[in-house]
Amino acid sequence: MSKADVQFVRMCRDILDHGTTTEGEKVRPRWEDGTPAYTIKNFGVTARYDLREEFPALTLRRTALKSAMDEVLWIYQKKSNNINDLKSRIWDEWADETGSIGKAYGYQVGQKSHYPEGDFDQMDRVLYDLEHTPFSRRIMTNLYTFADLSEMHLYPCAYNVIYNVTHRAGDDKLTLNMVLMQRSQDILAANNWNVCQYAILLMMVAQSVGMVAGELLHVIADAHIYDRHVPVIEELIGRPQYPAPTVRLNPEVTDFYAFTTDDLIVENYQHGPQVKNIPIAI
């Protein structure tokens, strides 16, 4: 069985059995019919995935890995904030008539700052530092810029990525690890989507700088299940589990900016049926 399945089931069960509810409290999100979208939540949920062991895709249901990668490329490679540069329609609710989601996500990655070595945006600085000073403890991207929040159509949920390099005795290559910090997560709609996205990002960056992708540590401040998602989650976590798929990148690509979704190779992905028509709180 997939180790991601085991962690997902344990996390959901813990939220359902021991979480606190926001029912009756003042909450921002609403369902399409205008009623408040309450949640059951746990504070400070963490999960750790070792990409050297297996890729962390759920098998309880299928995660659309190439679509997840496309959104990662949209944010960190294209540095775009316009949904017209994205193949999926997941951001349509937050886009204006031009397709912009405001000064959010890819816009923040693309903001440049001057350093003695030259002008860098956030992603270029990560790649530069990993190549030149890999054991620096300052290698990260941050999408939560306070001065721009009022001009973002949605505050970033997964907002901070920290890269950290280790070297195990006897290994020829350095290992690249990642911490993904997330302020809030809709567990049913987004949990494994985000995990797989940032696992793929870790793999791409590691391959670009000649390292091995190691551990992904996922930290969620507010891990919640919406009230209307509870029966769906209960059914989902009771499903059969299968071995993790084999997921790798085209080894010929070593330039971060050359990756496309065609370079993601997914093999032996056995999974349960997809969960369709998930209601999304806005």
C-alpha positions, 0 to 999 in steps of 0.5 A, a space after each residue: 500500500 502507498 505510504 501516502 494513503 496510510 498518512 492520509 487515512 490517519 490524518 483524516 481519522 484524527 481530524 474527524 475523531 478529535 478535531 474541533 468544529 467551527 460550527 456556529 462561529 463567524 466564518 468567511 467561506 460560504 457554499 454556493 447557496 450562501 450558507 456558511 461553510 463550517 469545518 472540523 479542523 486540527 491545528 499544526 498537522 505535519 506529514 513527512 514523505 521520503 521521495 527516495 522510498 516512493 512517490 507520495 500519490 494517493 491510491 484511494 483515488 487518482 491524483 491528476 499528476 500532470 495537471 498538478 505539475 502544470 500548476 507548479 510550472 505555472 507558478 514557479 517556472 512561468 511565474 504567472 498569475 493569469 489563468 490563461 497560462 494554465 491548462 486546468 480551470 481550478 483558479 477560474 473562481 478567483 480570476 478577473 475578466 483579464 484572467 488575472 488573480 492579482 498579485 498572487 502566486 506566480 507574480 510573487 515568485 517573479 519579483 526581483 531583488 538586487 544582490 551583489 551577484 546580480 538581479 534575481 527573482 525568487 526561483 532564480 535565487 533558489 537555483 543559484 544558491 543551491 548551485 553555489 552555496 548548497 548548505 546555506 540555511 536561507 534558501 526559500 521562496 515566500 508568497 505571503 507578501 503583506 504589502 500585496 495581500 489587498 491586491 491578491 484575489 486569494 491569499 496564498 494557502 501554500 505560501 512558503 517553501 524552504 530548501 535544505 541540503 543534506 549529505 549522507 555518508 557514502 552518497 555520491 550526490 547531495 540530497 535536496 529536502 523541502 519544507 512546505 508551509 501551508 496556512 490552511 488546507 481543504 483536506 478533501 479538495 487539496 491535500 494530496 494535490 499539494 503534496 504531489 505538486 511540491 514533490 514534483 517541484 522538489 524532483 525538478 529542482 533537485 534534478 536541475 542542480 544535480 542532487 537527489 530528491 529526499 524528504 518533503 516535510 508538509 506543515 499545515 497550520 489549519 487542516 480542515 474537513 468541510 462539513 459537507 465533505 465529511 461523508 465523502 471523506 468517510 467513504 474515501 478512507 475506507 477504500 482499498 489501498 494499492 502500492 504507490 506508483 512509480 513517478 520519475 522525470 525525463 533524465 535528459 532534462 537538467 534545466 529547470 526552465 525546460 521541464 514540461 508535463 511531457 517530462 513526467 513519467 507515471 507508471 503502474 498507478 493503480 487507484 480507486 475511483 475518482 471523487 467527482 463534483 466536490 462542493 468547493 467553499 468560496 
